[in-house]
Amino acid sequence: DNLPGLHYNLDYVILDASDNLIARTKEGLNEDILSAIKNRDTIIYITEDSEIICKLIIYNDTLVSIVNYRNSLRIFTIIILIILLIVNILNLVYIDNSIFKPFRKLQKFSEHIAQGNLDIPLNMDKDNLFGSFTESFDIMRSELNIAKHNEHLANQSKKELVATLSHDINTPVASIKSVTEVLMIKTKDYELYKQLEVINLKAEQIHTLITNIFNATLEELQEL
């Protein structure tokens, strides 16, 4: 316990001239010359009157320091890799929320538009990078919805007009047919009869066409 190395953080071994252990600062040190040489320990021969009285082996802890340094470097590298992994994961989450997620919403929105469903708005966060871009898409949806509604009203008005005209045209055509049939019964002139028959046939054709248009228009109006 009185070895000076204990006070100077220096580990060493003292051997006598016959390599017998005299003292050591701690266990686990190299206690023979050969082991000391292999470990590159510092060996000092202490002499008196040119005669070796003892040998001082100062322990070389370089290998231990290297091992400790490698372990520390390995732990530091692992910590850095973990930090980089966490940063990359956070970046991926940020990129997904700020870029890929809005594009997925746009894709879903375009599917609704393609299917003609124009009542579903495109909801986006205010802080989104594509806010103005997505707002333009939603404005387009609103305009398309208004145009679709106006087109529906225009088609309905057109069909109602066609139905009304068909009904109104049938009235004078029916009168022409009636008058023609009466004249055909009363006339005795063969040429006049043939002319009245042609008029009656054409009136019947017009009546058939108008009736078909009227019925088709009524069916479309029911669908509308």
C-alpha positions as YAML, in Angstrom:
chain: A
units: angstrom
residues:
- id: 1
  name: ASP
  ca: [0.00, 0.00, 0.00]
- id: 2
  name: ASN
  ca: [3.00, 2.32, 0.35]
- id: 3
  name: LEU
  ca: [4.05, 2.04, -3.30]
- id: 4
  name: PRO
  ca: [4.33, 5.51, -4.81]
- id: 5
  name: GLY
  ca: [2.48, 4.37, -7.98]
- id: 6
  name: LEU
  ca: [-0.73, 4.23, -6.01]
- id: 7
  name: HIS
  ca: [-0.52, 7.99, -5.60]
- id: 8
  name: TYR
  ca: [0.44, 8.77, -9.21]
- id: 9
  name: ASN
  ca: [-1.97, 6.49, -11.08]
- id: 10
  name: LEU
  ca: [0.99, 4.42, -12.26]
- id: 11
  name: ASP
  ca: [0.82, 0.61, -12.24]
- id: 12
  name: TYR
  ca: [4.07, -1.32, -11.98]
- id: 13
  name: VAL
  ca: [5.65, -4.49, -10.67]
- id: 14
  name: ILE
  ca: [8.94, -4.83, -8.73]
- id: 15
  name: LEU
  ca: [10.96, -8.01, -9.16]
- id: 16
  name: ASP
  ca: [14.18, -8.94, -7.43]
- id: 17
  name: ALA
  ca: [17.30, -9.94, -9.32]
- id: 18
  name: SER
  ca: [15.99, -13.49, -9.61]
- id: 19
  name: ASP
  ca: [12.67, -12.31, -11.09]
- id: 20
  name: ASN
  ca: [10.79, -13.01, -7.89]
- id: 21
  name: LEU
  ca: [7.85, -10.75, -7.11]
- id: 22
  name: ILE
  ca: [8.57, -8.16, -4.50]
- id: 23
  name: ALA
  ca: [5.60, -5.81, -4.87]
- id: 24
  name: ARG
  ca: [2.88, -4.73, -7.31]
- id: 25
  name: THR
  ca: [0.37, -1.91, -7.42]
- id: 26
  name: LYS
  ca: [-2.52, -4.24, -8.35]
- id: 27
  name: GLU
  ca: [-3.27, -7.73, -9.56]
- id: 28
  name: GLY
  ca: [-3.39, -8.66, -13.22]
- id: 29
  name: LEU
  ca: [-0.09, -7.02, -14.19]
- id: 30
  name: ASN
  ca: [2.76, -8.74, -16.02]
- id: 31
  name: GLU
  ca: [4.90, -10.28, -13.32]
- id: 32
  name: ASP
  ca: [7.65, -11.72, -15.53]
- id: 33
  name: ILE
  ca: [10.06, -10.22, -18.06]
- id: 34
  name: LEU
  ca: [8.75, -12.22, -21.04]
- id: 35
  name: SER
  ca: [5.12, -11.16, -20.51]
- id: 36
  name: ALA
  ca: [6.27, -7.59, -19.99]
- id: 37
  name: ILE
  ca: [8.21, -7.62, -23.28]
- id: 38
  name: LYS
  ca: [5.16, -9.00, -25.14]
- id: 39
  name: ASN
  ca: [2.99, -6.26, -23.66]
- id: 40
  name: ARG
  ca: [5.66, -3.65, -24.44]
- id: 41
  name: ASP
  ca: [5.93, -2.70, -20.80]
- id: 42
  name: THR
  ca: [8.76, -0.43, -19.73]
- id: 43
  name: ILE
  ca: [11.47, -2.41, -17.94]
- id: 44
  name: ILE
  ca: [13.97, -0.56, -15.72]
- id: 45
  name: TYR
  ca: [16.87, -2.30, -14.10]
- id: 46
  name: ILE
  ca: [17.80, -0.75, -10.78]
- id: 47
  name: THR
  ca: [21.46, -1.27, -9.96]
- id: 48
  name: GLU
  ca: [23.78, -0.54, -7.11]
- id: 49
  name: ASP
  ca: [27.53, -0.76, -7.61]
- id: 50
  name: SER
  ca: [26.91, -2.14, -11.11]
- id: 51
  name: GLU
  ca: [24.89, -4.94, -9.64]
- id: 52
  name: ILE
  ca: [21.18, -5.42, -10.43]
- id: 53
  name: ILE
  ca: [19.26, -5.33, -7.21]
- id: 54
  name: CYS
  ca: [15.71, -5.23, -8.65]
- id: 55
  name: LYS
  ca: [13.67, -4.78, -11.80]
- id: 56
  name: LEU
  ca: [10.88, -2.26, -12.28]
- id: 57
  name: ILE
  ca: [8.20, -3.20, -14.84]
- id: 58
  name: ILE
  ca: [5.96, -0.22, -15.63]
- id: 59
  name: TYR
  ca: [2.70, -1.50, -17.05]
- id: 60
  name: ASN
  ca: [1.83, -0.36, -20.57]
- id: 61
  name: ASP
  ca: [-1.96, 0.15, -20.70]
- id: 62
  name: THR
  ca: [-1.99, 1.20, -24.38]
- id: 63
  name: LEU
  ca: [-3.87, -1.94, -25.50]
- id: 64
  name: VAL
  ca: [-6.48, -1.41, -22.82]
- id: 65
  name: SER
  ca: [-6.82, 2.22, -23.87]
- id: 66
  name: ILE
  ca: [-7.20, 1.16, -27.50]
- id: 67
  name: VAL
  ca: [-9.85, -1.39, -26.60]
- id: 68
  name: ASN
  ca: [-11.69, 1.19, -24.50]
- id: 69
  name: TYR
  ca: [-11.37, 3.72, -27.32]
- id: 70
  name: ARG
  ca: [-12.75, 1.21, -29.84]
- id: 71
  name: ASN
  ca: [-15.64, 0.39, -27.54]
- id: 72
  name: SER
  ca: [-16.37, 4.07, -27.06]
- id: 73
  name: LEU
  ca: [-16.12, 4.68, -30.80]
- id: 74
  name: ARG
  ca: [-18.43, 1.74, -31.48]
- id: 75
  name: ILE
  ca: [-21.00, 3.06, -29.00]
- id: 76
  name: PHE
  ca: [-20.69, 6.57, -30.45]
- id: 77
  name: THR
  ca: [-21.15, 5.21, -34.00]
- id: 78
  name: ILE
  ca: [-24.24, 3.25, -32.95]
- id: 79
  name: ILE
  ca: [-25.70, 6.35, -31.30]
- id: 80
  name: ILE
  ca: [-25.02, 8.42, -34.44]
- id: 81
  name: LEU
  ca: [-26.63, 5.76, -36.63]
- id: 82
  name: ILE
  ca: [-29.69, 5.65, -34.36]
- id: 83
  name: ILE
  ca: [-29.95, 9.45, -34.49]
- id: 84
  name: LEU
  ca: [-29.64, 9.42, -38.30]
- id: 85
  name: LEU
  ca: [-32.28, 6.69, -38.51]
- id: 86
  name: ILE
  ca: [-34.67, 8.70, -36.34]
- id: 87
  name: VAL
  ca: [-34.01, 11.86, -38.39]
- id: 88
  name: ASN
  ca: [-34.63, 9.95, -41.63]
- id: 89
  name: ILE
  ca: [-37.86, 8.48, -40.27]
- id: 90
  name: LEU
  ca: [-39.03, 11.94, -39.20]
- id: 91
  name: ASN
  ca: [-38.12, 13.31, -42.65]
- id: 92
  name: LEU
  ca: [-40.03, 10.51, -44.35]
- id: 93
  name: VAL
  ca: [-43.06, 11.17, -42.16]
- id: 94
  name: TYR
  ca: [-42.85, 14.90, -42.92]
- id: 95
  name: ILE
  ca: [-42.49, 14.28, -46.68]
- id: 96
  name: ASP
  ca: [-45.39, 11.83, -46.61]
- id: 97
  name: ASN
  ca: [-47.67, 14.27, -44.76]
- id: 98
  name: SER
  ca: [-46.65, 17.34, -46.76]
- id: 99
  name: ILE
  ca: [-46.30, 15.87, -50.28]
- id: 100
  name: PHE
  ca: [-47.51, 12.31, -50.78]
- id: 101
  name: LYS
  ca: [-50.64, 12.57, -48.62]
- id: 102
  name: PRO
  ca: [-51.95, 15.66, -50.52]
- id: 103
  name: PHE
  ca: [-51.28, 13.88, -53.81]
- id: 104
  name: ARG
  ca: [-53.22, 10.84, -52.57]
- id: 105
  name: LYS
  ca: [-56.11, 13.18, -51.76]
- id: 106
  name: LEU
  ca: [-55.84, 14.69, -55.24]
- id: 107
  name: GLN
  ca: [-55.93, 11.20, -56.75]
- id: 108
  name: LYS
  ca: [-59.08, 10.33, -54.77]
- id: 109
  name: PHE
  ca: [-60.56, 13.70, -55.72]
- id: 110
  name: SER
  ca: [-59.89, 13.08, -59.42]
- id: 111
  name: GLU
  ca: [-61.63, 9.68, -59.15]
- id: 112
  name: HIS
  ca: [-64.75, 11.42, -57.77]
- id: 113
  name: ILE
  ca: [-64.58, 13.97, -60.59]
- id: 114
  name: ALA
  ca: [-64.23, 11.21, -63.20]
- id: 115
  name: GLN
  ca: [-67.28, 9.46, -61.73]
- id: 116
  name: GLY
  ca: [-69.29, 12.70, -61.96]
- id: 117
  name: ASN
  ca: [-69.52, 13.14, -58.19]
- id: 118
  name: LEU
  ca: [-68.96, 16.89, -57.88]
- id: 119
  name: ASP
  ca: [-70.49, 17.42, -54.43]
- id: 120
  name: ILE
  ca: [-67.46, 16.25, -52.42]
- id: 121
  name: PRO
  ca: [-65.04, 19.15, -51.75]
- id: 122
  name: LEU
  ca: [-61.27, 18.80, -51.71]
- id: 123
  name: ASN
  ca: [-60.27, 19.37, -48.07]
- id: 124
  name: MET
  ca: [-56.68, 20.47, -47.47]
- id: 125
  name: ASP
  ca: [-54.81, 21.88, -44.48]
- id: 126
  name: LYS
  ca: [-54.15, 25.62, -44.55]
- id: 127
  name: ASP
  ca: [-50.39, 25.07, -44.05]
- id: 128
  name: ASN
  ca: [-50.13, 22.61, -46.91]
- id: 129
  name: LEU
  ca: [-47.40, 23.30, -49.49]
- id: 130
  name: PHE
  ca: [-49.91, 22.83, -52.32]
- id: 131
  name: GLY
  ca: [-52.64, 24.97, -50.76]
- id: 132
  name: SER
  ca: [-53.20, 27.32, -53.72]
- id: 133
  name: PHE
  ca: [-52.79, 24.45, -56.18]
- id: 134
  name: THR
  ca: [-55.43, 22.32, -54.47]
- id: 135
  name: GLU
  ca: [-57.69, 25.36, -54.02]
- id: 136
  name: SER
  ca: [-57.71, 25.77, -57.81]
- id: 137
  name: PHE
  ca: [-58.83, 22.16, -58.16]
- id: 138
  name: ASP
  ca: [-61.67, 22.74, -55.71]
- id: 139
  name: ILE
  ca: [-62.73, 25.89, -57.57]
- id: 140
  name: MET
  ca: [-62.74, 23.84, -60.78]
- id: 141
  name: ARG
  ca: [-64.97, 21.27, -59.04]
- id: 142
  name: SER
  ca: [-67.41, 23.99, -57.98]
- id: 143
  name: GLU
  ca: [-67.51, 25.45, -61.48]
- id: 144
  name: LEU
  ca: [-68.08, 22.01, -63.00]
- id: 145
  name: ASN
  ca: [-70.85, 21.36, -60.51]
- id: 146
  name: ILE
  ca: [-72.55, 24.65, -61.44]
- id: 147
  name: ALA
  ca: [-72.12, 23.91, -65.17]
- id: 148
  name: LYS
  ca: [-73.56, 20.42, -64.68]
- id: 149
  name: HIS
  ca: [-76.56, 21.83, -62.83]
- id: 150
  name: ASN
  ca: [-77.13, 24.45, -65.53]
- id: 151
  name: GLU
  ca: [-76.84, 21.78, -68.20]
- id: 152
  name: HIS
  ca: [-79.43, 19.71, -66.37]
- id: 153
  name: LEU
  ca: [-81.82, 22.67, -66.27]
- id: 154
  name: ALA
  ca: [-81.18, 23.44, -69.94]
- id: 155
  name: ASN
  ca: [-81.86, 19.85, -70.96]
- id: 156
  name: GLN
  ca: [-85.03, 19.78, -68.93]
- id: 157
  name: SER
  ca: [-86.23, 23.05, -70.47]
- id: 158
  name: LYS
  ca: [-85.39, 21.78, -73.94]
- id: 159
  name: LYS
  ca: [-87.28, 18.52, -73.39]
- id: 160
  name: GLU
  ca: [-90.26, 20.38, -71.96]
- id: 161
  name: LEU
  ca: [-90.24, 22.70, -75.00]
- id: 162
  name: VAL
  ca: [-90.09, 19.74, -77.39]
- id: 163
  name: ALA
  ca: [-92.95, 18.03, -75.56]
- id: 164
  name: THR
  ca: [-95.04, 21.20, -75.65]
- id: 165
  name: LEU
  ca: [-94.36, 21.80, -79.35]
- id: 166
  name: SER
  ca: [-95.11, 18.16, -80.16]
- id: 167
  name: HIS
  ca: [-98.44, 18.43, -78.42]
- id: 168
  name: ASP
  ca: [-99.22, 21.77, -80.06]
- id: 169
  name: ILE
  ca: [-98.28, 20.54, -83.55]
- id: 170
  name: ASN
  ca: [-100.45, 17.44, -83.18]
- id: 171
  name: THR
  ca: [-103.56, 19.60, -82.75]
- id: 172
  name: PRO
  ca: [-103.53, 21.24, -86.24]
- id: 173
  name: VAL
  ca: [-102.35, 17.96, -87.80]
- id: 174
  name: ALA
  ca: [-105.34, 16.20, -86.30]
- id: 175
  name: SER
  ca: [-107.59, 18.94, -87.69]
- id: 176
  name: ILE
  ca: [-106.08, 18.53, -91.17]
- id: 177
  name: LYS
  ca: [-106.64, 14.78, -90.99]
- id: 178
  name: SER
  ca: [-110.23, 15.24, -89.89]
- id: 179
  name: VAL
  ca: [-111.04, 17.74, -92.64]
- id: 180
  name: THR
  ca: [-109.29, 15.61, -95.24]
- id: 181
  name: GLU
  ca: [-111.21, 12.48, -94.23]
- id: 182
  name: VAL
  ca: [-114.52, 14.37, -94.42]
- id: 183
  name: LEU
  ca: [-113.68, 15.73, -97.87]
- id: 184
  name: MET
  ca: [-112.64, 12.25, -99.02]
- id: 185
  name: ILE
  ca: [-116.05, 10.92, -98.02]
- id: 186
  name: LYS
  ca: [-118.00, 13.73, -99.73]
- id: 187
  name: THR
  ca: [-116.04, 14.17, -102.94]
- id: 188
  name: LYS
  ca: [-116.96, 12.35, -106.10]
- id: 189
  name: ASP
  ca: [-113.99, 13.60, -108.10]
- id: 190
  name: TYR
  ca: [-111.47, 10.84, -108.42]
- id: 191
  name: GLU
  ca: [-108.47, 13.17, -108.94]
- id: 192
  name: LEU
  ca: [-109.45, 15.26, -105.94]
- id: 193
  name: TYR
  ca: [-109.91, 12.10, -103.92]
- id: 194
  name: LYS
  ca: [-106.38, 10.97, -104.78]
- id: 195
  name: GLN
  ca: [-104.94, 14.32, -103.74]
- id: 196
  name: LEU
  ca: [-106.89, 14.27, -100.48]
- id: 197
  name: GLU
  ca: [-105.63, 10.76, -99.85]
- id: 198
  name: VAL
  ca: [-102.03, 11.93, -100.29]
- id: 199
  name: ILE
  ca: [-102.66, 14.82, -97.87]
- id: 200
  name: ASN
  ca: [-104.20, 12.44, -95.38]
- id: 201
  name: LEU
  ca: [-101.22, 10.04, -95.67]
- id: 202
  name: LYS
  ca: [-98.69, 12.81, -95.14]
- id: 203
  name: ALA
  ca: [-100.66, 14.13, -92.19]
- id: 204
  name: GLU
  ca: [-100.67, 10.63, -90.72]
- id: 205
  name: GLN
  ca: [-96.90, 10.40, -91.14]
- id: 206
  name: ILE
  ca: [-96.45, 13.76, -89.44]
- id: 207
  name: HIS
  ca: [-98.78, 12.65, -86.67]
- id: 208
  name: THR
  ca: [-96.77, 9.43, -86.17]
- id: 209
  name: LEU
  ca: [-93.43, 11.29, -86.07]
- id: 210
  name: ILE
  ca: [-94.73, 13.91, -83.65]
- id: 211
  name: THR
  ca: [-96.25, 11.22, -81.42]
- id: 212
  name: ASN
  ca: [-92.95, 9.31, -81.30]
- id: 213
  name: ILE
  ca: [-91.02, 12.48, -80.46]
- id: 214
  name: PHE
  ca: [-93.59, 13.36, -77.80]
- id: 215
  name: ASN
  ca: [-93.43, 9.90, -76.16]
- id: 216
  name: ALA
  ca: [-89.61, 9.81, -76.26]
- id: 217
  name: THR
  ca: [-89.43, 13.27, -74.75]
- id: 218
  name: LEU
  ca: [-91.82, 12.31, -71.96]
- id: 219
  name: GLU
  ca: [-89.63, 9.32, -71.10]
- id: 220
  name: GLU
  ca: [-86.49, 11.48, -70.96]
- id: 221
  name: LEU
  ca: [-88.31, 14.00, -68.80]
- id: 222
  name: GLN
  ca: [-89.23, 11.23, -66.38]
- id: 223
  name: GLU
  ca: [-85.59, 10.19, -66.22]
- id: 224
  name: LEU
  ca: [-84.52, 13.76, -65.59]
...
